[in-house]
Amino acid sequence: MRARTALTALGIVIACLPWAWRNYRTFDAVFLIRSNLGLELRMGHHEGATAAMDRMDGRGELLHPRLLEAEARKVREMGEVVYMRRAGREASDWIRAHPVRSAELVLARAALWWLGPFHDPLLASLVIALTVLAMVGVWRSYPLLSAPQRAAVLIPLLTYPLVYYLVAYMPAYREPIDWLYLLLAAAAVTGPAGD
């Protein structure tokens, strides 16, 4: 089992290494895949921030290089890595200065993740149905799973959304893991294998 785990970890490192090397050569900084966490945090934590991105987008208050020419110039002048780190510091400063509002945003984003966008009742009802069915699927399947299988189901369910509680919610953020919710929902409807 340890050999397989080590082999899997090695495969992940090998798969990410070319991109990390490209980032190092291009930006003269070490990061594995993306460098924009600071920007995403700042877009979700500022005066006037709301839990959902689409509620803020278009109001002109998002300091994003895609939306504001002045911000695009800053990226060009500072470089992407420095710009993203600066945006991250601005977000951290705002979070420290507004701990209650930051906690409210995090809780609202967690609710949006699991229950869908409340301002879109049809999408929210679909997300709620999928979430409830997936949880029933976990409950029905759990006793039949070995410890590694339980970990393979629960670890992504519990850890994947964590970063999305910190950044402004977008329904697309959940799409890469919806396959797991769909499989678990199927187990709720049809019963897990072995029933």
Backbone as a chain_set.jsonl record, in Angstrom:
{"seq": "MRARTALTALGIVIACLPWAWRNYRTFDAVFLIRSNLGLELRMGHHEGATAAMDRMDGRGELLHPRLLEAEARKVREMGEVVYMRRAGREASDWIRAHPVRSAELVLARAALWWLGPFHDPLLASLVIALTVLAMVGVWRSYPLLSAPQRAAVLIPLLTYPLVYYLVAYMPAYREPIDWLYLLLAAAAVTGPAGD", "coords": {"N": [[0.821, -1.199, 0.0], [1.913, 1.287, 0.799], [3.865, 1.569, -1.126], [2.329, 1.891, -3.438], [1.052, 4.3, -2.82], [3.263, 6.013, -2.652], [4.143, 5.798, -5.294], [1.966, 6.938, -6.637], [2.092, 9.566, -5.604], [4.586, 10.285, -6.644], [3.98, 10.207, -9.359], [2.187, 12.359, -9.513], [3.897, 14.502, -8.879], [5.707, 14.304, -11.022], [3.961, 14.831, -13.145], [3.29, 17.505, -12.616], [5.721, 18.786, -12.632], [6.854, 19.756, -15.187], [5.244, 22.053, -15.636], [5.733, 23.535, -13.32], [8.461, 24.0, -13.685], [8.374, 25.543, -16.018], [7.009, 27.77, -14.985], [8.933, 28.678, -13.169], [11.039, 29.366, -14.902], [9.764, 31.308, -16.468], [8.638, 33.183, -14.648], [10.477, 33.446, -12.651], [10.045, 32.4, -10.14], [8.93, 30.032, -7.692], [6.206, 28.036, -7.968], [3.555, 25.687, -8.122], [1.234, 25.331, -9.966], [-0.671, 27.558, -10.39], [-0.552, 31.142, -9.9], [-2.313, 32.953, -8.902], [-3.731, 33.177, -6.483], [-3.592, 35.247, -4.578], [-4.793, 37.417, -5.925], [-7.384, 36.365, -6.313], [-8.188, 36.121, -3.643], [-8.202, 38.832, -2.914], [-10.245, 39.782, -4.573], [-12.379, 38.624, -3.325], [-12.346, 39.631, -0.775], [-12.797, 42.571, 0.251], [-13.772, 46.006, 0.677], [-17.219, 46.168, 0.361], [-17.438, 43.652, -0.701], [-19.124, 40.674, -1.723], [-20.518, 37.396, -1.225], [-20.755, 35.95, -3.603], [-19.318, 35.914, -6.833], [-20.652, 36.766, -9.195], [-22.418, 38.619, -8.238], [-20.874, 40.77, -7.683], [-19.408, 41.291, -9.959], [-19.102, 43.487, -12.661], [-19.837, 45.728, -11.271], [-17.745, 47.367, -11.143], [-15.955, 47.483, -9.051], [-14.156, 45.499, -8.634], [-10.831, 44.854, -8.426], [-9.286, 43.891, -10.881], [-7.047, 42.733, -13.351], [-8.149, 42.03, -15.791], [-10.398, 43.513, -15.957], [-9.817, 46.186, -15.411], [-7.856, 48.655, -16.832], [-5.783, 50.042, -15.549], [-5.007, 48.237, -13.575], [-4.073, 46.147, -15.172], [-1.855, 47.399, -16.284], [-0.303, 47.595, -13.981], [0.305, 44.901, -13.515], [1.918, 44.404, -15.743], [4.031, 46.196, -15.24], [4.993, 45.521, -12.63], [5.247, 42.785, -12.745], [3.88, 39.505, -12.855], [4.029, 37.742, -10.585], [4.87, 39.376, -8.409], [2.756, 41.224, -8.421], [0.568, 39.53, -7.807], [1.289, 38.63, -5.263], [1.251, 41.05, -3.882], [-1.482, 41.692, -4.107], [-2.47, 39.597, -2.567], [-1.443, 40.306, -0.045], [-2.892, 42.668, 0.373], [-5.458, 41.591, 0.558], [-5.139, 39.978, 2.853], [-4.585, 41.946, 4.774], [-7.055, 43.28, 4.77], [-8.749, 41.232, 5.655], [-7.748, 40.791, 8.252], [-8.371, 43.267, 9.343], [-11.119, 43.222, 9.251], [-12.473, 40.98, 10.688], [-14.986, 39.823, 11.437], [-16.732, 40.357, 9.281], [-15.298, 39.011, 7.316], [-15.497, 36.364, 8.238], [-18.252, 36.044, 7.965], [-18.453, 36.154, 5.156], [-16.999, 33.846, 4.455], [-18.595, 31.822, 5.618], [-20.975, 32.23, 4.172], [-20.074, 31.588, 1.623], [-19.434, 28.902, 1.94], [-22.0, 27.912, 2.333], [-23.087, 28.553, -0.17], [-21.523, 26.863, -1.75], [-22.389, 24.274, -1.005], [-25.147, 24.442, -1.228], [-25.835, 25.893, -3.45], [-26.359, 28.788, -5.652], [-28.265, 31.148, -4.126], [-29.622, 33.249, -5.278], [-30.372, 32.29, -7.695], [-32.841, 30.399, -8.056], [-33.575, 27.99, -9.451], [-31.091, 26.765, -10.183], [-30.018, 26.581, -7.609], [-31.83, 24.781, -6.426], [-31.245, 22.47, -7.875], [-28.562, 22.039, -7.158], [-28.851, 21.681, -4.392], [-30.416, 19.333, -4.368], [-28.602, 17.538, -5.576], [-26.503, 17.64, -3.715], [-27.755, 16.696, -1.35], [-28.559, 14.115, -2.177], [-26.005, 13.064, -2.727], [-24.894, 13.058, -0.143], [-26.583, 11.213, 1.092], [-25.827, 9.04, -0.437], [-23.157, 8.756, 0.435], [-23.652, 8.036, 3.102], [-25.035, 5.608, 2.746], [-23.142, 4.07, 1.384], [-20.831, 4.081, 2.915], [-20.503, 2.052, 5.059], [-19.81, -0.149, 3.53], [-17.383, 0.307, 2.407], [-13.805, 0.034, 2.26], [-11.121, 1.223, 4.399], [-9.186, 2.73, 2.802], [-10.829, 3.277, 0.579], [-12.853, 4.777, 1.743], [-11.36, 7.008, 2.466], [-10.667, 7.885, -0.101], [-13.085, 8.827, -0.986], [-14.032, 10.635, 1.014], [-11.916, 12.48, 1.557], [-11.526, 14.156, -0.826], [-14.153, 15.261, -0.885], [-14.265, 16.759, 1.469], [-11.945, 18.368, 1.508], [-11.445, 19.583, -1.032], [-13.316, 21.763, -1.448], [-12.378, 23.719, 0.351], [-10.593, 25.943, -0.285], [-12.298, 27.355, -1.868], [-14.108, 28.438, -0.167], [-12.886, 30.677, 0.642], [-12.547, 32.391, -1.514], [-14.378, 34.457, -3.847], [-17.499, 33.092, -4.672], [-18.227, 31.042, -7.473], [-20.346, 29.233, -9.594], [-19.049, 27.498, -11.381], [-16.761, 26.647, -10.091], [-17.308, 24.336, -8.712], [-17.658, 22.378, -10.581], [-15.391, 20.665, -11.385], [-15.432, 18.652, -9.455], [-17.952, 17.648, -9.4], [-18.505, 15.19, -10.575], [-17.982, 13.316, -8.604], [-19.975, 13.876, -6.721], [-22.16, 13.175, -8.324], [-21.74, 10.397, -8.712], [-22.001, 9.521, -6.067], [-24.611, 10.34, -5.59], [-25.901, 8.626, -7.341], [-25.418, 6.235, -6.015], [-27.041, 6.667, -3.863], [-29.568, 6.594, -5.019], [-29.727, 4.168, -6.457], [-28.615, 2.395, -4.74], [-25.684, 1.263, -3.101], [-22.997, -0.676, -4.547], [-23.154, -4.065, -3.838], [-25.389, -4.129, -2.294]], "CA": [[0.0, 0.0, 0.0], [2.791, 2.458, 0.839], [4.537, 1.675, -2.423], [1.36, 2.475, -4.378], [0.871, 5.696, -2.443], [4.482, 6.714, -3.071], [4.13, 5.841, -6.756], [0.955, 7.932, -7.016], [2.66, 10.88, -5.288], [5.643, 10.529, -7.622], [3.304, 10.523, -10.617], [1.661, 13.729, -9.419], [5.041, 15.412, -8.96], [6.212, 14.261, -12.399], [2.987, 15.508, -14.005], [3.307, 18.945, -12.348], [7.072, 19.32, -12.754], [7.084, 20.626, -16.354], [4.57, 23.333, -15.457], [6.471, 24.257, -12.289], [9.712, 24.449, -14.312], [7.991, 26.646, -16.907], [6.725, 28.922, -14.134], [10.199, 29.173, -12.632], [11.767, 30.004, -16.008], [9.017, 32.468, -16.947], [8.358, 34.17, -13.601], [11.573, 33.445, -11.681], [9.445, 32.088, -8.84], [8.51, 28.635, -7.592], [4.837, 27.678, -7.602], [3.271, 24.505, -8.928], [0.317, 25.446, -11.093], [-1.183, 28.919, -10.59], [-0.006, 32.131, -8.973], [-3.297, 34.012, -8.749], [-4.516, 33.097, -5.257], [-3.67, 36.575, -3.963], [-5.805, 38.188, -6.65], [-8.7, 35.793, -6.002], [-8.511, 36.502, -2.263], [-8.533, 40.258, -2.887], [-11.558, 39.978, -5.184], [-13.396, 38.159, -2.402], [-12.219, 40.268, 0.538], [-12.571, 44.008, 0.119], [-14.965, 46.779, 1.046], [-18.293, 45.932, -0.594], [-17.409, 42.278, -1.205], [-20.237, 39.775, -1.452], [-20.073, 36.007, -1.266], [-20.767, 35.423, -4.974], [-18.642, 36.759, -7.812], [-21.559, 37.392, -10.163], [-23.096, 39.747, -7.585], [-19.927, 41.886, -7.663], [-18.903, 41.517, -11.311], [-19.822, 44.519, -13.397], [-20.042, 46.937, -10.462], [-16.55, 48.19, -11.3], [-15.156, 47.577, -7.832], [-13.179, 44.415, -8.594], [-9.52, 45.258, -8.92], [-8.815, 42.751, -11.667], [-6.402, 43.199, -14.585], [-9.027, 41.765, -16.932], [-11.47, 44.503, -15.954], [-9.323, 47.564, -15.28], [-6.589, 48.88, -17.546], [-4.758, 50.441, -14.581], [-4.508, 47.009, -12.938], [-3.296, 45.432, -16.195], [-0.557, 48.08, -16.353], [0.465, 47.22, -12.783], [0.837, 43.547, -13.747], [3.011, 44.538, -16.711], [5.147, 46.911, -14.623], [5.503, 44.8, -11.459], [5.398, 41.358, -12.994], [2.709, 38.783, -12.343], [4.224, 37.176, -9.247], [4.867, 40.486, -7.439], [1.391, 41.746, -8.391], [-0.297, 38.583, -7.093], [1.665, 38.664, -3.835], [0.748, 42.319, -3.334], [-2.933, 41.534, -3.967], [-2.669, 38.713, -1.414], [-1.21, 41.094, 1.177], [-4.039, 43.571, 0.524], [-6.574, 40.77, 1.059], [-4.829, 39.589, 4.241], [-4.764, 43.134, 5.608], [-8.489, 43.529, 4.895], [-9.308, 40.154, 6.486], [-7.377, 41.081, 9.644], [-9.081, 44.472, 9.778], [-12.565, 42.962, 9.241], [-12.612, 39.537, 10.942], [-16.383, 39.379, 11.482], [-17.239, 40.366, 7.901], [-14.597, 37.929, 6.611], [-16.119, 35.101, 8.664], [-19.573, 35.99, 7.319], [-18.243, 35.812, 3.747], [-16.587, 32.44, 4.382], [-19.775, 30.99, 5.89], [-21.898, 32.358, 3.035], [-19.508, 30.845, 0.488], [-19.611, 27.475, 2.231], [-23.408, 27.624, 2.055], [-23.25, 28.579, -1.624], [-20.892, 25.665, -2.301], [-23.179, 23.074, -0.746], [-26.571, 24.651, -1.493], [-26.033, 26.58, -4.716], [-26.576, 30.235, -5.595], [-29.616, 31.432, -3.65], [-30.252, 34.215, -6.179], [-30.822, 31.529, -8.87], [-33.566, 29.309, -7.393], [-33.529, 26.73, -10.191], [-29.766, 26.179, -9.996], [-29.884, 26.229, -6.192], [-32.587, 23.553, -6.142], [-30.492, 21.348, -8.45], [-27.375, 21.821, -6.324], [-29.319, 21.113, -3.117], [-30.81, 17.944, -4.627], [-27.385, 16.749, -5.794], [-25.769, 17.565, -2.448], [-28.486, 15.804, -0.434], [-28.428, 12.742, -2.681], [-24.617, 12.638, -2.531], [-24.697, 12.749, 1.276], [-27.266, 9.931, 1.313], [-24.95, 8.046, -1.044], [-22.038, 8.534, 1.365], [-24.188, 7.316, 4.266], [-25.366, 4.23, 2.352], [-21.947, 3.368, 0.902], [-19.745, 4.11, 3.896], [-20.223, 0.781, 5.742], [-19.323, -1.149, 2.589], [-16.092, 0.723, 1.876], [-12.605, -0.165, 3.072], [-10.552, 2.491, 4.871], [-8.68, 3.545, 1.683], [-11.959, 3.731, -0.244], [-13.49, 5.873, 2.486], [-10.48, 8.172, 2.318], [-10.755, 8.353, -1.488], [-14.356, 9.55, -1.134], [-14.2, 11.731, 1.969], [-10.879, 13.514, 1.486], [-11.883, 15.204, -1.797], [-15.394, 15.946, -0.507], [-14.051, 17.689, 2.574], [-10.819, 19.288, 1.316], [-11.487, 20.33, -2.291], [-14.003, 23.063, -1.384], [-11.851, 24.639, 1.361], [-10.091, 27.189, -0.861], [-13.426, 28.079, -2.467], [-14.789, 29.177, 0.891], [-12.121, 31.912, 0.833], [-12.626, 33.26, -2.687], [-15.762, 34.715, -4.251], [-18.131, 31.904, -5.234], [-18.709, 30.918, -8.853], [-20.821, 27.85, -9.756], [-18.088, 26.69, -12.147], [-15.719, 26.1, -9.224], [-17.701, 23.013, -8.232], [-17.746, 21.437, -11.702], [-14.377, 19.599, -11.438], [-15.695, 17.574, -8.489], [-19.352, 17.219, -9.497], [-18.576, 13.774, -10.919], [-18.032, 12.549, -7.358], [-21.331, 14.056, -6.199], [-23.066, 12.394, -9.172], [-21.567, 8.973, -8.376], [-22.591, 9.288, -4.743], [-26.064, 10.459, -5.761], [-26.335, 7.369, -7.967], [-25.417, 5.227, -4.961], [-28.222, 6.926, -3.034], [-30.776, 6.237, -5.762], [-29.723, 2.747, -6.843], [-28.009, 1.59, -3.691], [-24.272, 0.996, -3.399], [-22.656, -2.037, -4.982], [-23.135, -4.984, -2.698], [-26.713, -4.152, -1.669]], "C": [[0.866, 1.265, 0.0], [3.499, 2.663, -0.488], [3.598, 2.302, -3.453], [1.133, 3.954, -4.088], [2.069, 6.527, -2.891], [4.536, 6.848, -4.592], [3.121, 6.87, -7.273], [1.488, 9.341, -6.778], [3.753, 11.248, -6.29], [5.036, 10.898, -8.976], [2.754, 11.936, -10.635], [2.789, 14.742, -9.563], [5.575, 15.46, -10.391], [5.263, 14.992, -13.348], [3.036, 17.026, -13.83], [4.67, 19.582, -12.608], [7.296, 20.176, -13.999], [6.44, 22.004, -16.208], [5.294, 24.177, -14.406], [7.786, 24.795, -12.864], [9.444, 25.632, -15.244], [7.718, 27.907, -16.106], [8.011, 29.532, -13.593], [10.982, 29.924, -13.703], [11.085, 31.303, -16.454], [8.927, 33.567, -15.897], [9.463, 34.302, -12.566], [11.053, 33.256, -10.253], [8.982, 30.635, -8.863], [7.058, 28.582, -7.128], [4.426, 26.593, -8.578], [2.411, 24.795, -10.154], [-0.05, 26.907, -11.362], [-0.573, 29.85, -9.558], [-1.047, 33.151, -8.554], [-4.127, 33.956, -7.464], [-4.653, 34.462, -4.587], [-4.735, 37.441, -4.601], [-7.207, 37.685, -6.323], [-9.128, 36.154, -4.581], [-8.927, 37.973, -2.194], [-9.906, 40.518, -3.512], [-12.678, 39.544, -4.242], [-13.383, 38.825, -1.046], [-11.805, 41.72, 0.358], [-13.861, 44.706, 0.55], [-16.026, 46.582, -0.03], [-18.334, 44.523, -1.156], [-18.686, 41.544, -0.836], [-19.716, 38.356, -1.603], [-19.927, 35.487, -2.686], [-20.157, 36.424, -5.95], [-19.628, 37.474, -8.731], [-22.364, 38.54, -9.557], [-22.189, 40.977, -7.559], [-19.472, 42.27, -9.061], [-19.745, 42.578, -12.011], [-20.08, 45.779, -12.591], [-18.826, 47.854, -10.513], [-15.674, 48.278, -10.078], [-14.116, 46.47, -7.731], [-11.87, 44.881, -9.215], [-8.89, 44.066, -9.642], [-8.206, 43.266, -12.965], [-7.239, 42.948, -15.843], [-10.085, 42.854, -17.067], [-10.973, 45.94, -15.993], [-7.948, 47.706, -15.923], [-5.465, 49.25, -16.581], [-4.164, 49.221, -13.881], [-3.671, 46.192, -13.921], [-1.905, 46.064, -16.339], [0.32, 47.716, -15.164], [1.076, 45.827, -12.948], [2.037, 43.626, -14.676], [4.237, 45.165, -16.055], [5.798, 46.114, -13.495], [5.932, 43.38, -11.793], [4.266, 40.626, -12.283], [2.878, 38.324, -10.897], [4.181, 38.268, -8.187], [3.454, 41.051, -7.298], [0.481, 40.838, -7.568], [0.018, 38.561, -5.602], [1.152, 39.939, -3.176], [-0.77, 42.247, -3.128], [-3.256, 40.647, -2.769], [-2.454, 39.439, -0.098], [-2.365, 42.057, 1.432], [-5.239, 42.808, 1.074], [-6.345, 40.397, 2.515], [-5.025, 40.761, 5.193], [-6.257, 43.407, 5.833], [-9.145, 42.484, 5.803], [-8.997, 40.409, 7.957], [-8.135, 42.287, 10.19], [-10.588, 44.253, 9.906], [-12.847, 41.481, 9.517], [-14.059, 39.038, 10.933], [-16.947, 39.309, 10.069], [-16.58, 39.251, 7.092], [-15.197, 36.574, 6.965], [-17.5, 34.946, 8.038], [-19.446, 35.591, 5.849], [-17.87, 34.345, 3.581], [-17.789, 31.527, 4.613], [-20.781, 31.054, 4.736], [-21.386, 31.58, 1.831], [-19.598, 29.349, 0.708], [-21.061, 27.074, 1.942], [-23.663, 27.612, 0.549], [-22.673, 27.313, -2.257], [-21.827, 24.46, -2.193], [-24.64, 23.21, -1.156], [-26.858, 25.396, -2.792], [-26.325, 28.054, -4.54], [-28.031, 30.563, -5.274], [-30.364, 32.387, -4.584], [-30.687, 33.573, -7.506], [-31.545, 30.282, -8.347], [-33.528, 27.972, -8.13], [-32.184, 26.037, -10.0], [-29.568, 25.759, -8.544], [-30.637, 24.942, -5.875], [-31.883, 22.325, -6.712], [-29.267, 21.011, -7.604], [-27.773, 21.193, -4.992], [-29.684, 19.643, -3.312], [-29.579, 17.063, -4.804], [-26.605, 16.579, -4.498], [-26.45, 16.589, -1.488], [-28.354, 14.352, -0.894], [-27.001, 12.226, -2.507], [-24.361, 12.278, -1.071], [-25.399, 11.44, 1.655], [-26.423, 8.804, 0.727], [-23.739, 7.731, -0.179], [-22.518, 7.683, 2.533], [-24.467, 5.851, 3.923], [-24.115, 3.434, 1.981], [-20.887, 3.182, 1.971], [-19.483, 2.757, 4.571], [-19.616, -0.284, 4.824], [-17.916, -0.854, 2.08], [-14.959, 0.38, 2.833], [-12.074, 1.205, 3.495], [-9.961, 3.313, 3.724], [-9.798, 4.06, 0.773], [-12.69, 4.877, 0.446], [-12.671, 7.153, 2.343], [-10.589, 8.756, 0.912], [-12.038, 9.13, -1.741], [-14.38, 10.793, -0.254], [-13.159, 12.84, 1.845], [-11.203, 14.552, 0.413], [-13.154, 15.966, -1.422], [-15.154, 17.03, 0.531], [-12.953, 18.715, 2.303], [-10.903, 20.123, 0.051], [-12.186, 21.682, -2.137], [-13.342, 24.093, -0.473], [-11.37, 25.966, 0.778], [-11.234, 28.018, -1.43], [-14.311, 28.751, -1.425], [-14.131, 30.553, 1.075], [-12.237, 32.892, -0.325], [-14.088, 33.416, -3.093], [-16.313, 33.521, -5.035], [-18.513, 32.083, -6.708], [-19.164, 29.471, -9.019], [-19.829, 26.947, -10.476], [-17.011, 26.067, -11.268], [-16.041, 24.682, -8.767], [-17.656, 21.96, -9.343], [-16.666, 20.356, -11.714], [-14.618, 18.435, -10.468], [-17.137, 17.087, -8.539], [-19.492, 15.745, -9.87], [-18.681, 12.919, -9.657], [-19.412, 12.672, -6.712], [-22.332, 13.217, -6.999], [-22.959, 10.893, -8.89], [-22.208, 8.646, -7.032], [-24.104, 9.41, -4.792], [-26.632, 9.195, -6.392], [-26.377, 6.247, -6.937], [-26.611, 5.419, -4.045], [-29.481, 6.414, -3.713], [-30.85, 4.732, -6.035], [-29.254, 1.827, -5.739], [-26.583, 1.283, -4.07], [-24.093, -0.442, -3.855], [-22.58, -2.93, -3.753], [-24.461, -5.037, -1.981], [-27.58, -5.212, -2.301]], "O": [[0.572, 2.213, -0.729], [3.708, 3.796, -0.921], [4.017, 3.144, -4.248], [1.034, 4.765, -5.009], [1.906, 7.614, -3.444], [4.93, 7.891, -5.114], [3.397, 7.587, -8.236], [1.356, 10.212, -7.638], [3.832, 12.394, -6.733], [5.527, 11.798, -9.656], [2.842, 12.632, -11.647], [2.653, 15.729, -10.285], [5.863, 16.538, -10.912], [5.712, 15.694, -14.254], [2.842, 17.761, -14.799], [4.758, 20.797, -12.787], [7.886, 21.25, -13.882], [7.025, 23.009, -16.611], [5.45, 25.386, -14.575], [8.178, 25.922, -12.561], [10.199, 26.604, -15.254], [8.143, 28.994, -16.495], [8.162, 30.753, -13.56], [11.527, 30.996, -13.44], [11.759, 32.282, -16.777], [9.116, 34.744, -16.207], [9.4, 35.171, -11.697], [11.547, 33.862, -9.302], [8.682, 30.083, -9.921], [6.729, 29.029, -6.029], [4.883, 26.57, -9.721], [2.836, 24.522, -11.276], [0.23, 27.431, -12.44], [-0.136, 29.421, -8.49], [-0.698, 34.137, -7.903], [-5.146, 34.641, -7.376], [-5.724, 34.795, -4.08], [-5.494, 38.119, -3.908], [-8.115, 38.481, -6.082], [-10.296, 36.457, -4.341], [-9.885, 38.32, -1.503], [-10.65, 41.377, -3.037], [-13.802, 40.037, -4.345], [-14.294, 38.62, -0.244], [-10.619, 42.047, 0.32], [-14.894, 44.07, 0.757], [-15.758, 46.807, -1.211], [-19.176, 44.222, -2.002], [-19.258, 41.764, 0.232], [-18.593, 38.147, -2.061], [-19.055, 34.658, -2.947], [-20.442, 37.621, -5.898], [-19.46, 38.66, -9.015], [-22.932, 39.348, -10.291], [-22.673, 42.101, -7.427], [-19.182, 43.437, -9.325], [-20.974, 42.548, -11.944], [-20.497, 46.794, -13.149], [-18.857, 48.972, -9.998], [-14.732, 49.07, -10.057], [-13.276, 46.498, -6.833], [-11.82, 45.255, -10.387], [-8.073, 43.338, -9.08], [-8.781, 44.14, -13.613], [-7.033, 43.612, -16.858], [-10.606, 43.091, -18.157], [-11.639, 46.815, -16.548], [-7.01, 46.977, -15.599], [-4.324, 48.827, -16.766], [-2.961, 49.173, -13.625], [-2.661, 45.607, -13.53], [-0.907, 45.36, -16.496], [1.531, 47.546, -15.305], [2.225, 45.599, -12.568], [3.06, 42.989, -14.427], [5.36, 44.719, -16.288], [7.025, 46.043, -13.416], [6.865, 42.843, -11.196], [3.766, 41.072, -11.25], [1.975, 38.496, -10.079], [3.519, 38.101, -7.163], [3.004, 41.328, -6.186], [-0.287, 41.314, -6.731], [-0.89, 38.481, -4.774], [0.673, 39.908, -2.042], [-1.282, 42.688, -2.099], [-4.209, 40.915, -2.037], [-3.192, 39.219, 0.862], [-2.774, 42.245, 2.577], [-5.952, 43.305, 1.946], [-7.265, 40.49, 3.329], [-5.564, 40.597, 6.287], [-6.673, 43.725, 6.947], [-9.998, 42.82, 6.625], [-9.869, 40.264, 8.814], [-8.496, 42.319, 11.366], [-11.265, 45.016, 10.596], [-13.405, 40.796, 8.66], [-14.321, 37.931, 10.463], [-17.57, 38.314, 9.697], [-17.238, 38.614, 6.269], [-15.385, 35.73, 6.089], [-17.879, 33.849, 7.627], [-20.234, 34.786, 5.351], [-18.363, 33.674, 2.674], [-17.978, 30.558, 3.877], [-21.371, 30.038, 4.37], [-22.171, 30.978, 1.099], [-19.818, 28.598, -0.243], [-21.312, 26.014, 1.369], [-24.382, 26.745, 0.052], [-23.258, 26.756, -3.186], [-22.03, 23.725, -3.16], [-25.307, 22.206, -1.407], [-28.017, 25.515, -3.189], [-26.517, 28.526, -3.42], [-28.924, 30.281, -6.073], [-31.591, 32.341, -4.673], [-31.301, 34.236, -8.342], [-30.931, 29.224, -8.21], [-33.455, 26.923, -7.49], [-32.141, 24.847, -9.688], [-29.011, 24.695, -8.277], [-30.133, 24.1, -5.131], [-31.917, 21.254, -6.105], [-28.973, 19.84, -7.364], [-27.106, 20.275, -4.515], [-29.301, 18.799, -2.502], [-29.514, 15.967, -4.248], [-26.1, 15.493, -4.215], [-25.785, 15.749, -0.882], [-28.07, 13.466, -0.088], [-26.811, 11.057, -2.171], [-23.68, 11.291, -0.791], [-24.872, 10.654, 2.443], [-26.315, 7.733, 1.324], [-23.337, 6.572, -0.068], [-21.858, 6.714, 2.909], [-24.172, 4.957, 4.717], [-24.05, 2.234, 2.246], [-20.126, 2.215, 1.928], [-18.325, 2.347, 4.649], [-18.975, -1.22, 5.303], [-17.321, -1.684, 1.393], [-15.123, 0.425, 4.052], [-12.537, 2.231, 2.996], [-10.216, 4.516, 3.671], [-9.708, 5.173, 0.254], [-13.098, 5.839, -0.205], [-13.215, 8.235, 2.128], [-10.603, 9.976, 0.743], [-12.077, 9.996, -2.615], [-14.71, 11.882, -0.724], [-13.486, 14.015, 2.01], [-11.16, 15.745, 0.712], [-13.229, 17.179, -1.617], [-15.768, 18.096, 0.478], [-13.022, 19.829, 2.821], [-10.47, 21.275, 0.056], [-11.681, 22.675, -2.661], [-13.722, 25.263, -0.525], [-11.716, 27.021, 1.31], [-11.152, 29.245, -1.472], [-15.177, 29.553, -1.776], [-14.751, 31.477, 1.601], [-12.047, 34.094, -0.141], [-14.933, 32.601, -2.723], [-15.662, 33.01, -5.947], [-19.038, 33.117, -7.12], [-18.439, 28.559, -8.623], [-19.779, 25.748, -10.203], [-16.407, 25.065, -11.651], [-15.131, 23.909, -8.466], [-17.621, 20.765, -9.053], [-16.983, 19.208, -12.027], [-14.061, 17.352, -10.651], [-17.503, 16.188, -7.782], [-20.49, 15.113, -9.52], [-19.389, 11.912, -9.645], [-19.955, 11.686, -6.213], [-23.243, 12.62, -6.426], [-23.973, 10.197, -8.835], [-22.874, 7.621, -6.883], [-24.808, 8.665, -4.111], [-27.716, 8.744, -6.023], [-27.269, 5.4, -6.979], [-27.142, 4.449, -3.506], [-30.363, 5.862, -3.055], [-31.897, 4.107, -5.865], [-29.47, 0.617, -5.795], [-26.291, 1.062, -5.246], [-24.926, -1.307, -3.586], [-21.99, -2.553, -2.741], [-24.659, -5.906, -1.132], [-28.734, -5.381, -1.905]]}, "num_chains": 1, "name": "protein.A"}
